[in-house]
Amino acid sequence: MAVFSVKTEKMSEEESRKARLRHEDFIWWSDNSPRLVVKENRGKYIAVVNKEAFLGNTYKEAEAKAMVKYPNRQCFVFRVPSREGKRI
């Protein structure tokens, strides 16, 4: 689960850069999730960092795969539902 904090003071350049990179990853996920959330990946976890997806059977496994390649970046981790839900 992603946890975010809200700061009221001005962000440093480094914090601003990291926030921009996280935002770019989230936009990438929004654009690419339809090709990743497929039957073959049901019940798995997908970590996204640097516009790249890393699959794992657990949250920690997906996160660890992403952190091996990008140790200085924060990743998002999503769980693919284990079964298809009803469409509205």
N, C-alpha and C positions, 0 to 999 in steps of 0.2 A: 504494500500500500504506500503510495506516495504521500509524503508529509511536507507541507509548505509552511513557511513562516512569513509574516508580514512585518516589514520594517517601515517606520515613518521617517527615518532620516535618509539623507541622500546616499545612494549606492556608490561604492567605489567603482573605478573602471573595471577591475577584475570581477566584481560581483555582477556588474552590468553585462560583461562579456559572457559569463557563465549563464546568466538568465536568458540571454539571447540564444545561446547554443541549445539550452533546454527547450526553448520555444520552437526553434527550428526542428529539433527532434520530434516534438509533439505534432507539429504540422506534417512532418514526414510520415508519422504514424497514422495521422488522419487520412492522408492520401493513399497510403499503402496497406492499411489494415485489411481491406477486402481480399487481398491476395494472400494474406497470412492467416486470417481467421477462416480456416477451411477444415473440412471433415478430418483430414489427416492430422491436424494439430489440436483436435479437441482434447481438453483436459490438461494441455501443456501451458507453459508460461513463456512469454516473449519479452525479452529485455530489449529496449531500443536505446542506442547511443550512437552519436555521430552518423545518424541516418542509416543505421545498420541494425538488423534484427538478429538476436541470439535466442535460440529455443532451448528449453530445458524441461525436465519432468517436474521440477520443483522451482519455487521462487528463487531459492538460493542458488540452484544450478544455473538458471538463466542469468541471474545477476553476476555470478562468478565468471561465466564465459565472457560477458561483456567487460567486466573489470580486468580480466587478463589482457585483453587487447587495448582497453582504454582506461588505465588505472587512475587517471586524474580527472575523469569525467563522471558526472552523475547520470544514472540511467533511469528510465521509466520501465516498470515491469507490469505487464498485463497478463491476465489469465484468460485463455480461450475457454468458453463454456464447454462442459463435457457433453452437452447435448444441445441440439438446435432448439431455440425457443419459438414461441408463437410469434407470427408476424402480424402487426396491426396495420 
